[in-house]
Amino acid sequence: MKNKVVIITGASSGIGKACAWIFARNGAQIVLAARNHEKLSLVGKELKEQGFNAFVVQADVSKEEDCQRLISETVTKFKVIDVLINNAGISMRATLEQAEVSVIRKLMEINFFGTVYCTKYALPYLLKSKGSVVGVSSIAGYKGLPGRTGYSASKFAMHGFLEALRLENLQKELHVLIACPGFTASNIRNTALGSDGKIQGESPRDEQKMMQPEEVAELILKAVLKRQNYLTLTMNGKLTVWLNKFFPKLVDRLVYKHMRKEPNSPF
């Protein structure tokens, strides 16, 4: 990763922030992007204080013009792009019956179209560098989760988009990684939207018992270096994906039972 230019969206916290640190420690030049300028600037400041090269660009990935500007400012400063990590994301917690359609739309705009916009504008530079596109997805991209219809839909869409992108560029040496953490201790559940589109404010899960963002970031780095196509994390995550191929009805019942146990579950 020495001197490679790495763009990370959703870099102000969680997996994105952890990726910024692990890639920087391995010699990369980091471009940090997120909506929250205050938190983002703090991450950039901390990296610079440790002697790392960090460039901050405030951007809302749900806005195409912001994504275009992110890529443009990166190329103006560094001339190249080697890795794009599409990490920005948001979740939800409500049944479709309860949820407003605007909630589903917002998740698609951030999780799916944010990935499309950033990848579209970065693609010419990534093809030139034979670089890597990373989509930080979820096990919900393999198995729909009850109470997360919009989130699951956005991750299924991300998977299809990235797989098609990989095949389109099979002869051009573009690396495309779909990374699927299981439940990871991050800010995504605290900022998850309720049925009315308002932030729920607290996680329904014990974050301390989950895989930590730093572990996920280190495994993403290794997968990029090895140019892996897929990265599925946690034993439960791997088991869910495998069982769902052969025993989908059984997994339906297990997933429903698991999600029903959440505090204040909508079921």
C-alpha positions as CSV (number, residue, x, y, z in Angstrom):
1,M,0.0,0.0,0.0
2,K,3.0,2.3,0.1
3,N,2.0,5.7,-1.5
4,K,-1.3,4.2,-2.9
5,V,-4.2,6.7,-2.9
6,V,-7.1,5.2,-1.0
7,I,-10.6,6.9,-0.8
8,I,-12.8,5.9,2.1
9,T,-16.4,7.0,2.4
10,G,-18.1,7.0,5.7
11,A,-14.7,7.6,7.2
12,S,-15.7,9.6,10.3
13,S,-16.5,6.6,12.4
14,G,-16.7,2.8,12.7
15,I,-15.3,0.6,9.9
16,G,-14.5,3.6,7.7
17,K,-12.4,5.3,10.4
18,A,-10.7,2.0,11.2
19,C,-9.9,1.5,7.5
20,A,-8.3,4.9,7.4
21,W,-5.9,4.0,10.2
22,I,-5.0,0.5,9.0
23,F,-4.4,1.6,5.4
24,A,-2.4,4.7,6.6
25,R,-0.2,2.5,8.8
26,N,0.5,0.4,5.7
27,G,1.8,3.4,3.8
28,A,-1.3,4.6,1.9
29,Q,-2.3,8.2,1.3
30,I,-5.8,8.5,2.6
31,V,-8.8,10.5,1.3
32,L,-11.5,10.8,4.0
33,A,-15.1,11.5,3.0
34,A,-18.2,11.8,5.2
35,R,-21.2,14.1,5.8
36,N,-20.1,15.1,9.3
37,H,-17.4,17.6,8.7
38,E,-16.5,18.1,12.4
39,K,-16.0,14.4,13.1
40,L,-14.2,13.9,9.7
41,S,-11.8,16.8,10.3
42,L,-11.0,15.3,13.7
43,V,-10.0,11.9,12.1
44,G,-7.9,13.8,9.6
45,K,-6.2,15.8,12.3
46,E,-5.4,12.7,14.3
47,L,-3.9,10.9,11.3
48,K,-1.8,14.0,10.4
49,E,-0.5,14.3,14.0
50,Q,0.8,10.7,13.6
51,G,2.6,11.7,10.4
52,F,0.2,10.2,7.9
53,N,-1.0,11.8,4.7
54,A,-4.7,12.5,5.1
55,F,-6.9,14.6,2.8
56,V,-10.4,15.5,4.0
57,V,-13.4,16.0,1.7
58,Q,-16.8,16.6,3.1
59,A,-19.3,14.7,1.0
60,D,-22.8,13.3,1.2
61,V,-22.7,10.2,-1.0
62,S,-26.4,10.3,-1.7
63,K,-25.7,13.4,-3.8
64,E,-24.2,12.7,-7.2
65,E,-22.5,16.1,-7.4
66,D,-20.8,15.5,-4.0
67,C,-19.4,12.2,-5.2
68,Q,-18.2,13.7,-8.5
69,R,-16.5,16.5,-6.5
70,L,-14.9,13.9,-4.1
71,I,-13.3,12.2,-7.1
72,S,-12.3,15.4,-8.8
73,E,-10.6,16.9,-5.7
74,T,-8.8,13.6,-5.1
75,V,-7.4,13.5,-8.7
76,T,-6.5,17.2,-8.5
77,K,-4.4,16.6,-5.4
78,F,-3.0,13.1,-6.0
79,K,-3.4,12.6,-9.8
80,V,-4.3,8.9,-9.3
81,I,-6.8,6.7,-7.4
82,D,-5.7,3.2,-6.4
83,V,-8.5,2.0,-4.0
84,L,-12.0,3.1,-3.5
85,I,-13.7,1.8,-0.3
86,N,-17.5,2.4,-0.5
87,N,-18.2,2.2,3.2
88,A,-20.8,5.0,3.8
89,G,-24.0,3.4,4.9
90,I,-27.1,3.7,7.0
91,S,-29.5,1.2,8.5
92,M,-33.2,1.0,9.5
93,R,-35.4,-0.8,12.0
94,A,-39.0,-1.2,11.1
95,T,-41.3,-3.5,9.2
96,L,-42.4,-2.5,5.8
97,E,-45.9,-2.3,7.1
98,Q,-44.8,0.4,9.6
99,A,-42.2,2.2,7.5
100,E,-42.7,5.2,5.3
101,V,-41.6,4.7,1.8
102,S,-39.2,7.7,2.2
103,V,-37.1,5.6,4.6
104,I,-36.6,2.8,2.0
105,R,-35.7,5.5,-0.6
106,K,-33.1,7.2,1.7
107,L,-31.4,3.9,2.4
108,M,-31.2,3.1,-1.4
109,E,-29.8,6.6,-2.0
110,I,-27.0,6.3,0.5
111,N,-26.1,2.6,0.5
112,F,-26.7,1.8,-3.2
113,F,-26.6,5.0,-5.2
114,G,-23.7,6.3,-3.1
115,T,-21.7,3.3,-4.2
116,V,-22.8,3.7,-7.8
117,Y,-21.9,7.4,-7.9
118,C,-18.5,7.2,-6.4
119,T,-17.6,4.1,-8.4
120,K,-18.8,5.6,-11.7
121,Y,-16.6,8.7,-11.4
122,A,-13.6,6.9,-9.9
123,L,-13.7,4.1,-12.5
124,P,-11.5,5.7,-15.3
125,Y,-8.7,6.3,-12.7
126,L,-9.1,2.8,-11.1
127,L,-8.9,1.2,-14.5
128,K,-5.8,3.1,-15.3
129,S,-4.1,2.0,-12.0
130,K,-5.6,-1.5,-12.2
131,G,-6.9,-0.7,-8.7
132,S,-9.6,-1.9,-6.3
133,V,-13.2,-1.2,-5.7
134,V,-14.5,-2.3,-2.3
135,G,-18.1,-2.4,-1.3
136,V,-18.6,-2.7,2.5
137,S,-21.8,-4.7,2.4
138,S,-23.4,-7.0,4.9
139,I,-24.7,-10.6,5.4
140,A,-28.0,-8.8,4.7
141,G,-26.9,-8.7,1.1
142,Y,-27.1,-12.5,1.1
143,K,-30.1,-13.0,3.4
144,G,-32.9,-10.5,3.8
145,L,-33.3,-9.5,7.4
146,P,-36.8,-8.9,8.8
147,G,-37.3,-5.3,10.1
148,R,-34.5,-4.2,7.7
149,T,-36.3,-4.4,4.3
150,G,-34.7,-1.2,2.9
151,Y,-31.2,-2.1,4.3
152,S,-31.4,-5.6,2.8
153,A,-32.6,-4.3,-0.5
154,S,-29.8,-1.8,-0.7
155,K,-27.1,-4.4,0.0
156,F,-28.6,-7.0,-2.4
157,A,-28.5,-4.2,-5.0
158,M,-24.9,-3.4,-4.1
159,H,-23.9,-7.0,-4.6
160,G,-25.5,-7.2,-8.0
161,F,-23.9,-3.9,-9.1
162,L,-20.4,-4.9,-8.0
163,E,-20.6,-8.4,-9.4
164,A,-21.6,-7.0,-12.8
165,L,-18.9,-4.4,-12.6
166,R,-16.3,-7.2,-12.0
167,L,-17.5,-9.1,-15.0
168,E,-17.6,-6.1,-17.2
169,N,-13.9,-5.4,-16.5
170,L,-12.7,-9.0,-16.3
171,Q,-10.1,-8.4,-19.0
172,K,-9.0,-5.0,-17.6
173,E,-7.6,-6.2,-14.2
174,L,-10.0,-4.2,-12.1
175,H,-10.2,-5.8,-8.6
176,V,-13.7,-5.7,-7.1
177,L,-14.2,-6.9,-3.4
178,I,-17.5,-7.4,-1.8
179,A,-16.9,-7.4,2.0
180,C,-19.6,-8.6,4.3
181,P,-19.1,-8.1,8.0
182,G,-21.5,-9.7,10.4
183,F,-22.8,-7.6,13.2
184,T,-19.9,-5.2,13.9
185,A,-19.6,-2.7,16.7
186,S,-20.1,0.6,14.9
187,N,-22.3,3.7,14.7
188,I,-24.7,2.2,12.1
189,R,-27.3,0.9,14.6
190,N,-27.2,4.1,16.6
191,T,-28.0,6.1,13.5
192,A,-30.5,3.6,12.1
193,L,-33.8,5.1,11.0
194,G,-37.1,4.2,12.6
195,S,-40.4,3.8,10.7
196,D,-40.9,7.6,10.5
197,G,-37.3,8.3,9.3
198,K,-36.1,9.6,12.6
199,I,-32.8,8.3,14.1
200,Q,-33.5,5.6,16.7
201,G,-30.6,6.9,18.8
202,E,-29.5,3.7,20.5
203,S,-28.4,0.3,19.5
204,P,-30.7,-2.7,20.2
205,R,-27.6,-4.9,20.6
206,D,-24.6,-5.3,22.9
207,E,-21.9,-3.6,20.8
208,Q,-19.1,-4.9,23.1
209,K,-19.8,-8.6,22.1
210,M,-19.5,-7.9,18.4
211,M,-16.5,-7.9,16.1
212,Q,-14.7,-4.6,16.4
213,P,-14.2,-2.2,13.5
214,E,-10.4,-2.6,13.7
215,E,-10.6,-6.3,13.1
216,V,-12.9,-5.8,10.1
217,A,-10.5,-3.1,8.7
218,E,-7.5,-5.4,9.0
219,L,-9.3,-8.2,7.1
220,I,-10.4,-5.8,4.4
221,L,-6.8,-4.6,4.0
222,K,-5.6,-8.2,3.6
223,A,-8.4,-9.0,1.1
224,V,-7.4,-5.9,-1.0
225,L,-3.8,-7.0,-1.0
226,K,-4.7,-10.5,-2.0
227,R,-7.3,-9.2,-4.5
228,Q,-10.0,-11.4,-3.2
229,N,-13.5,-11.2,-4.7
230,Y,-15.4,-11.9,-1.5
231,L,-14.9,-11.5,2.2
232,T,-17.5,-12.9,4.6
233,L,-16.9,-12.4,8.3
234,T,-17.8,-14.1,11.5
235,M,-18.7,-17.7,11.9
236,N,-22.4,-16.9,12.2
237,G,-22.2,-14.9,9.0
238,K,-20.4,-17.6,7.0
239,L,-22.8,-20.3,8.4
240,T,-25.8,-18.2,7.4
241,V,-24.6,-17.8,3.8
242,W,-23.7,-21.5,3.5
243,L,-26.9,-22.9,5.1
244,N,-29.1,-20.5,3.0
245,K,-27.9,-22.1,-0.2
246,F,-29.1,-25.5,0.8
247,F,-31.7,-25.0,3.6
248,P,-33.4,-21.6,2.9
249,K,-36.6,-22.4,4.8
250,L,-34.6,-23.4,7.9
251,V,-32.6,-20.2,7.7
252,D,-35.8,-18.2,7.4
253,R,-37.0,-19.5,10.7
254,L,-33.6,-19.1,12.4
255,V,-33.1,-15.5,11.2
256,Y,-36.7,-14.6,12.2
257,K,-36.2,-16.1,15.7
258,H,-32.8,-14.3,16.1
259,M,-34.1,-10.9,15.0
260,R,-37.2,-11.3,17.2
261,K,-35.1,-11.5,20.3
262,E,-33.8,-8.0,19.9
263,P,-35.0,-5.5,22.6
264,N,-38.1,-3.7,21.4
265,S,-38.3,-5.9,18.4
266,P,-41.1,-4.9,15.9
267,F,-42.2,-8.6,15.8
